[in-house]
Amino acid sequence: MTASLAEPDLVRSFARLPSELVTAAAKFAPAILADVAGRRGALHGRIAALHPAMRFAGSALTVEVRPGDNLMIHAAMAIAQPGDVLVIDGKADQTSALMGEIMINACLRLGLAGVVIDGAVRDSDALRELGFAVFSFGTNPNGPTKNVPGRINHPVSVGGVVVRPGDFITGDADGVVVVEREKIEALLPLARQKVTDEARRIEAIGRGMTSAPWLEAALRRAGVLAEGEAL
């Protein structure tokens, strides 16, 4: 029996989301999508935008590197397509930056949608001025090595969440949320309804209805209030 060949470490192509689906999903804040996805998919808060105005949405191009080495990020940039989001498993290492001003300028020129790194970046002042969406686990002035192999377009763990190539990923000032590619389209009607419901709730608050309508029932279920008891 002939053994099947293992998938190569560098996978050059993957199924990206249709651009119209990305555009439709990008209209919703990550918080909305996380809620309708069952309050899951949000990356750990350690991964944050370099500037609160930064926002992105797109298909994930995943990269796994060894701590402090960015060889595979350069390789990923060489095969990336416009609209991709580089999602980099940097092992939550902060001892050196994996990307800086030169690489991020190249990402902008390539038409990428954003970069998410579970690791550090540098040249942060220049990156904020550039405006390209960079979400990272902090900064460090130390540069990386470029020696160690890794993997491209395999599932990675970033901010405690599994991200697969082609998953929908989006971020804003609140943080980053990933939704499985096969689920994102079905979530859009739920997201639209949630936006409508939240607008109605805010309107009701403006009329003085500040207490949440579900609160007393939830308190009874939790045993805080007895049946028939009110706040």
Residue pairs with C-beta under 8 A, 6 or more apart in sequence:
7 154
9 149
9 150
9 151
9 152
9 154
10 72
10 75
10 151
10 152
10 153
11 152
11 153
11 154
11 165
12 79
12 152
12 153
13 153
14 61
14 153
14 165
14 166
15 165
15 166
15 181
16 59
16 81
16 83
16 84
16 166
17 58
17 59
17 166
17 168
17 181
17 184
19 83
21 168
21 184
21 185
22 57
22 58
22 59
22 83
22 168
24 188
25 33
25 57
25 168
25 170
25 179
25 184
25 187
25 188
25 191
26 57
26 170
28 170
28 188
28 191
28 192
28 195
29 172
29 174
30 42
30 170
30 171
30 172
30 174
30 175
30 176
30 177
31 174
31 177
32 191
32 194
32 195
33 41
33 170
33 177
33 179
33 187
33 191
34 40
34 41
34 42
34 177
35 194
36 187
36 190
36 191
36 194
37 177
37 179
37 183
37 187
41 161
41 177
41 178
41 179
42 161
42 175
42 176
42 177
43 116
43 118
43 158
43 159
43 160
43 161
43 175
43 176
43 177
43 178
44 159
44 160
44 161
45 175
46 92
46 118
46 137
46 138
46 159
47 116
47 117
47 118
47 135
47 136
47 137
47 158
47 159
47 175
47 176
48 135
48 136
48 175
49 55
49 133
49 134
49 135
49 171
49 172
49 173
50 121
50 124
50 127
50 128
50 134
50 135
50 136
51 128
51 131
52 173
53 131
53 173
54 114
54 131
54 132
54 133
54 134
54 135
54 171
54 172
54 173
55 133
55 170
55 171
55 172
55 173
56 85
56 113
56 114
56 133
56 135
56 169
56 170
56 171
57 85
57 113
57 114
57 168
57 169
57 170
57 171
58 83
58 84
58 85
58 112
58 113
58 114
58 168
58 169
58 170
59 83
59 84
59 85
59 165
59 166
59 167
59 168
59 169
59 181
60 84
60 85
60 87
60 163
60 164
60 165
60 166
60 167
60 168
60 169
60 178
61 76
61 80
61 84
61 85
61 86
61 87
61 152
61 153
61 165
62 87
62 88
62 89
62 152
62 153
62 154
62 155
62 156
62 163
62 164
62 165
63 72
63 73
63 76
63 86
63 87
63 88
63 89
63 150
63 151
63 152
63 156
64 72
64 88
64 89
64 150
64 151
64 152
64 154
64 156
65 71
65 72
65 73
65 88
65 89
65 90
65 91
65 98
65 119
65 148
65 150
66 91
66 148
66 150
67 90
67 91
67 93
67 95
67 119
68 93
68 95
68 96
68 98
68 144
68 145
69 144
69 145
69 146
69 147
69 148
69 150
70 98
70 99
70 103
70 144
70 145
70 146
71 145
71 146
71 147
71 148
71 149
71 150
72 149
72 150
72 151
72 152
73 86
73 88
73 98
73 99
73 103
74 103
74 146
75 152
76 86
76 88
76 152
77 86
77 103
77 106
77 107
77 110
77 112
79 152
80 86
80 107
80 110
80 112
81 111
82 110
82 111
82 112
83 111
83 112
83 113
84 112
84 113
85 112
85 113
85 114
85 115
85 116
85 169
86 107
86 112
86 114
86 115
86 116
86 117
87 116
87 156
87 158
87 163
87 169
87 178
88 98
88 115
88 116
88 117
88 118
88 119
88 156
88 158
89 118
89 156
89 157
89 158
90 98
90 117
90 118
90 119
90 120
90 137
91 118
91 119
92 118
92 119
92 137
93 119
93 120
94 119
94 120
94 137
94 138
94 140
95 120
95 140
95 142
96 120
96 140
96 142
96 143
96 144
96 145
97 119
97 120
97 121
97 122
97 123
97 139
97 140
97 141
97 142
97 143
97 144
98 117
98 119
98 120
98 121
98 144
99 115
99 117
99 121
99 122
99 134
100 121
100 122
100 123
100 127
100 143
101 122
101 123
101 126
101 127
101 130
104 115
104 121
104 123
104 127
104 130
104 132
104 134
105 130
107 115
107 132
108 130
108 132
112 132
113 133
114 132
114 133
114 134
114 135
114 171
115 132
115 133
115 134
115 135
115 136
116 135
116 136
116 158
116 169
116 171
116 176
117 134
117 135
117 136
117 137
118 137
118 157
118 158
118 159
119 136
119 137
120 136
120 137
120 138
120 139
120 140
121 127
121 134
121 136
121 139
122 139
122 140
122 141
122 142
122 143
124 139
127 134
133 171
135 171
135 175
135 176
137 159
153 165
154 165
155 162
155 163
155 164
155 165
156 162
156 163
157 163
159 176
161 178
163 169
163 178
164 180
164 181
166 181
167 178
167 179
167 180
167 181
168 178
168 179
168 180
168 181
168 184
169 176
169 177
169 178
169 179
170 176
170 177
171 177
179 187
211 231
215 231
216 225
216 230
216 231
219 225
219 231
220 226
220 227
220 229
225 231
